[in-house]
């Protein structure tokens, strides 16, 4: 159950960071590095990143290559969690 809370938190945090980065890009301010965003996506926040890419149209062309792999990884981690809880 703790892992589910982690996934909700990391996805929400990454979505918010993508929104902040988009606003900073519009204002030509200091931005959040792509390395940080991709690391958080790899750590389970890929669904939040995918949602941000779709809703606010941010980093859509740059990260399209990575996101499908990260989404599959997130669902795989969720599947392992369900298997552990059931058995």
GIJOCOR-V685396 format. One record per residue. N is the residue number from 1. RES is the residue in one small letter. PSI is psi in radians with two decimals (NA if undefined). OMEGA is omega in whole degrees, -180 to 180 (none if undefined). D_CENTER is the distance of its C-alpha to the mean C-alpha in Angstrom with 1 decimal. Layout:
n=(N/N)
res=(RES/RES)
psi=(PSI/PSI)
omega=(OMEGA/OMEGA)
d_center=(D_CENTER/D_CENTER)
//
This chain:
n=(1/2/3/4/5/6/7/8/9/10/11/12/13/14/15/16/17/18/19/20/21/22/23/24/25/26/27/28/29/30/31/32/33/34/35/36/37/38/39/40/41/42/43/44/45/46/47/48/49/50/51/52/53/54/55/56/57/58/59/60/61/62/63/64/65/66/67/68/69/70/71/72/73/74/75/76/77/78/79/80/81/82/83/84/85/86/87)
res=(x/x/x/x/x/x/x/x/x/x/x/x/x/x/x/x/x/x/x/x/x/x/x/x/x/x/x/x/x/x/x/x/x/x/x/x/x/x/x/x/x/x/x/x/x/x/x/x/x/x/x/x/x/x/x/x/x/x/x/x/x/x/x/x/x/x/x/x/x/x/x/x/x/x/x/x/x/x/x/x/x/x/x/x/x/x/x)
psi=(-0.60/-0.65/-0.63/-0.74/-0.67/-0.82/-0.70/-0.77/-0.85/-0.64/-0.71/-0.74/-0.76/-0.65/-0.80/-0.72/-0.64/-0.69/-0.76/-0.75/-0.67/-0.78/-0.70/-0.60/-0.70/-0.66/0.06/0.73/3.10/2.31/2.87/2.34/2.61/-0.57/-0.74/-0.79/-0.77/-0.61/-0.77/-0.62/-0.72/-0.56/0.15/0.01/0.38/-0.56/-0.66/-0.69/-0.73/-0.72/-0.74/-0.69/-0.64/-0.76/-0.83/0.05/0.95/2.26/0.49/-0.72/-0.56/-0.69/0.06/-0.47/-0.71/-0.62/-0.76/-0.65/-0.71/-0.61/-0.76/-0.72/-0.72/-0.76/-0.59/-0.76/-0.69/-0.69/-0.77/-0.72/-0.79/-0.72/-0.70/-0.73/-0.73/-0.71/NA)
omega=(179/-180/178/176/177/-179/178/-180/-175/178/177/180/-179/176/179/178/177/177/179/-180/178/179/179/179/179/-177/-178/178/178/-172/174/-174/178/178/179/-179/180/178/178/176/179/-179/174/-177/-175/-180/175/178/179/178/-180/178/-178/-174/-176/177/-178/178/-177/-177/-176/-171/-177/-180/-173/-169/179/178/-180/177/177/179/179/178/176/177/178/177/178/178/180/178/-180/-179/-177/-177/none)
d_center=(19.5/18.1/15.3/14.4/14.4/12.2/9.5/10.2/10.2/7.1/5.1/8.0/8.0/5.0/6.5/9.7/9.3/8.7/11.8/13.6/13.3/14.5/17.4/18.3/18.4/20.8/22.9/23.0/22.0/20.4/16.7/13.7/13.8/11.8/12.2/10.5/7.3/7.6/8.7/6.0/3.9/7.4/8.1/6.5/3.0/3.2/5.1/4.1/3.5/6.5/8.1/8.3/9.6/12.0/13.1/13.6/14.0/12.3/11.9/12.7/15.3/14.0/10.8/12.3/13.8/10.9/8.4/11.2/11.7/8.3/8.6/12.1/11.4/9.5/12.5/14.9/14.0/14.5/17.7/18.9/18.5/20.5/23.1/23.5/24.0/26.5/28.5)
//
